[in-house]
């Protein structure tokens, strides 16, 4: 297993190839670009590098750095051609298995993708868990996964979200299920993927993961919470009954499907749920809906007036359709509250009729001044 302390790797690169080889780490230090090693040390000074790979895509060479720190595995995804500008695409945790083990990251040049695999330490000929991605439509997208601890089945994921299950023992396909997947790497949640055909037949509706890009204190992170079944709660466009109800006054979330919770604010929960195959929604429900014993953090939100720099849509579905709640004109004043990954910001805006609504706008449309 090629685990190397990030700080030692950065120091070896700083001292030059000879010093790196003297430490016995020349093979991996030659692979990892110095800019990546330095940033990894800055972000995660106590982490170990498990592996590094580069994949050539139609949009350039992508670098993949896999880190392990205090029981958490992270994947840093870089555009290698833009590293002089410190261009990092995103960081994800949820797309990868988090178990300890011999973790390998291998590039697949033919598929323009990669596979991350965990090797069973007791049976080194077996992959214990794996997840694979290939470049399609401007991102790495899920193509297959397996968890031998759940069952001896693997799943291949097609471009139309069909999950085809294969028996590892019998070496044959055993069935398929049409799923509803956000299949981009940044939205993949490995733990939530249905690992067997039986699990997929019961529920192939997989909640999205979250890319961990920003280090800002007001970055939103969500977790899936199991609510009491058989209930329904109205969803609002802000933290309170005084805010308009989502979905043109009809927005509601049922508790039989998945619900992700970002946190609590002023007695209200900021949640995400699925409406249909093409639409998700982020909105607010009353805090009393939270099941007894469920712990979610208090949201620490900013209150900073900014301006919209170009016409854009305010949406409650940043991870899905991007469908507009409002169209915002250049110069519109909004209150910045939080970040969601690299691309989105939670804001509050007051409409011409005096109503205030919360939603998401692209970060590129904000002044940040």
N, C-alpha and C positions, 0 to 999 in steps of 0.2 A: 504494500500500500504506500502510495507516494504522498505522504503527509509532510508538509514543511511549514514551520512557523512563518507567518507572513512577514514579521519584522526581520527575521533572519534572512529571508529571501530578498527583501528590499535592500538590506545592508550588503548582501553579497553582490547584488546588481550595482550598487553604488561603488563598491570596491573594485568592480570589474570582473570579467570572465575568469581570470586566473584565481582570484579569491573565491569565486563561486565554486570552481572545480575543486579547490583545496578543501572546501567544506563538504565535498562529495555530493553536490547537488547540481552539477553542471547541466544534466540533461533537461531538467524541468526549468531551471533558470534561463536556459537558452530559449525556451518556448514562450515564457511569459514576458511580454513587453514591459519595460521598466516603468512606464507611466501607470500601467495597470497595477503593478506590484506596489508602487508608492501609494496610490489611492486606496488600495485594499488595506494597507497598513494603517492609513489615516482613518478609514471608516471602522475597521475591525482589528485593532492592534493585537488582540489575543487570539486571533483566528489562525487556523492551519489551512494551507492550500492542499486540497485533495487531488485536483487535476485541472488541466487547462487544455482547451482545444480551439482550433480555428476552422471556420466553415466558409467556403466561398459561395456567395449568393449573387443573384442578378443585381443587387443593390450594394455590393461590396463585400469585403472580407469581415466576417463577424467573429469576435473573440468571446470565449466562454470560460469564465474563471469560477471554479467551484470551491467554496470555503466551508470549513466546519469550525464552529465556535460554541462552546458550552451547550452542546446538544442540539444546535441549530445549524442546518445546512442551507447555504445561500448560493445562488448562481448570479454572477455579475455578467451582463450581456453588453458588449462593446461593439461599436463600429470601428474597426481597426484603422481604417483610412482617416478617421477623424480624431484619433487619440491625441494628436498635437493640440487640439482644441479642447481636450479633456471631455470628449463627447461620450457619455455613457447612456445607453438606451434605457436600461432599467435593471432593478435587482428583484429577484423573486425567491421566496422561501417555499410557498405553498405548492409550487409545481413539482417539487422533488420529494422523494421519500426521506423521512427525517431519522430513520434508524441508524444506529452505529453499525459499521461493517466496512468491508472493502469496497469503496466507492470508485467507479470508473466512469470516465466521460470520453466517449469515442465519436469522432466525426464520421459522417457518411457523405462523402463527396458526391456520390451518384444521386442521392435523394436531396442533396443540399441541406442536410440536417444533422442531427446528432442523437445519440442514445445515452442516457444515464442509467447505470446498472449497479445494484448492490449484490455482492457475491456472498453467498452463505459461508460463514467461516468454518462451519462443520462439514460442509459438502462443497468444496471449492469448484466443483464442476457445474454447480447450479447457480443460475441467477435467482436470487431471493426475491428481488423486486426490480422493475425496470420501467422506464417511460421514454418514449421516442417522439421526436418532432422533425418536421421537414418544412423547408421554406415555401410558402405559398401566400399570395396576396399580401406581400409586404411584411410578413412576420413569420416566425417559427410557429407551426401549428401542429397540434397533437395528431399523431398517426398510430400510436399503439401504447399499451401498458400491460403490466402483469404484476401480481402479488401472490407468490406461491404460498404464503402463510394463510391466505384466505381460501385458495383453491387452486387446483392444477389447470387453470384456464388462462389464456391470454386474449386480449382484445385488440383488434385492428380498427382504426377509426377512419372512415372515408371522408371525402370532401363534403358530402351531403349529410354528415353527422351520423351515418349508420355505424353501429358498433357490431362487428362480426367476431364472434367468440370461437376460439380454437382450443381443443383439448390437447394439452401438452403431452399427456400420457399416450393418447390414442393417435396423435398426429392427424387430426381431422377437424373440420369445421363442425360445430355443434348447434349453431343458430345465430340469428342476428336480430337486432332491435334498433328501431329508429329513435335517436336521442335528441335532446335539445342542449347542445354544448356550445359554450363560448370556448372555441378550441385554440385561441391564441395562447402562446406560452405565458404571457403576462396575466392571463385570466384562468389558467389551469389550476385546479385544486386536486392534487393527487389523492389525498385521503378521501375526498368526496366521490371520486370516480367509481362506478359500479364494477367491481373486480370480477364478478361472475355473471353468467347469462341469467341466472335466477335473480340476482340483484338488479340487473338492468330491466328485466321484465316487470319487476315491481316498481322501479323508479329509475328512469334514465334521464331525469331532469337534474342536472348537476349544477350546484351553485358556483359562481365564478370565484376564483382566487383574487388576490390583490398584488399588484407589483409594488415592491418596496423601493421606490426611487428617491424620494426626498428625505432629507434628514431634518426638515423643519419640525418645530415643536407642535405645530397645528396640522400635522398630516393625519388624514383619516385612515384607520385600519378597521376592518370588520371581522366578525366571527359569526359562524352559524350557531344560532340558539334554538333549542327545541322548546316551542311554546306548547301550552295545553291545547290538545286537539279539539277540533269542532267549534272553534270560535272565529269571530270576524271583527276587525277593528277599522274604523274610518281612518283614512290617511290624509294628512294635511300638508300644505305647501310651506309650512313653517311650524315652529314649536309652540303650538297653542290652538285652541278652538277658534280664536279670532282670525286665524289665517284661512284662506280659501281651501276647500277640500280638493284634493288632487283629482285628475281624470275628469275635468269639467263638472266637478261636484259629485262624482260617483265613486271616487277612489276608495278601495277597501282591500285589506289583506286578510286572507284566510290562513288559519294556523295549521292546516294539514300539509301544506307545502313547506319548502325551506324559507327561512327568514334570517337574514344577516343583520346584525346589530353593530353600529359604529360606536354607540355610547349614549349617555343620558345628558340632557341639557334642559335646565329649568323644568324638570319633571316630565320631559318628553323624550322619546327614543327616536334616534335617527336610524332608519332601517332601509334595507334593500330586499326586494322580492321580485318574482317573475309574474308578469301579466299573461303573456302568451309566448309562442316560439320566438317572436322577433323583438319583444319588448320586456325590459325590466323597469323597475321604478325605485327611486330613492325618495323617501318622504318621512313624515313624522307621525308617530302614534303615541297615545297616552302611556306614561310610564307604568301605570297600574297593570298594563298588559303583560309585563315581564313575569315569568314564572317564579314562584318562590324558590329562593336559593340560587337563582341565576345571577352571576356577578358580571356586570359590564362597567366600563370606566366612565367617569365624568368627562364630557367633552370640554376641552379647553379651546375656545374659539376666539379668533382675532376679531377686532372691530375697527377696521381700517378703511377709510373712504378712498376709493380709487375710481378711475374713469375707464370706460370701454374705448379702446383705441380704434376699433373697426367694427362694422356691423356684424353681429353674430347672434346665435340662438341661445336663449336660456332654456336648459333642459333638465328634466328629472331622471333621464336615462342616459348618463354619460358612458356606461359600459356596454350599452346595447344599441338601440336605434338612433340615439341622439335627437329624437323628435322634440320639436320646440314647444315650450310653454309660452314664451314670449319672444319676439324679435327685438333685440336691443340695438339702438342706433349708436353711432360713434358719438362720444361725449357724454353718454349716459352715466350718471353717478351710481355706484354700487358699493355695498359694504362687503369687503373681503372677510370671510370667516375661516376658511381652511383650504388645504390642498388635498387632492385625490390623485395620487401618483404624479407623473410628470406633466400630464396634459390638461388637467382639469382643476378648477377652483370652485369651492362652494361660496356663493355670494347671496346677499339679500338686496332686493331692488323694489322700490316703490313705484307702482304703476300710476298712470294718469288719473285714475279714479280714486287714488289714495290708498289702495291695498298694497300691502307688502308681501312679497313671495320670495321663497328661497329656492335656489336651483344652482345649476352648474354651468360655467362658461369655459371655453378653452383658455388656457393660460396665456396663449399668444395674443389674446384680445384684451389683456389687462396692462395698466400702466406700470405697476410695481414700483411706483415712485413714492 
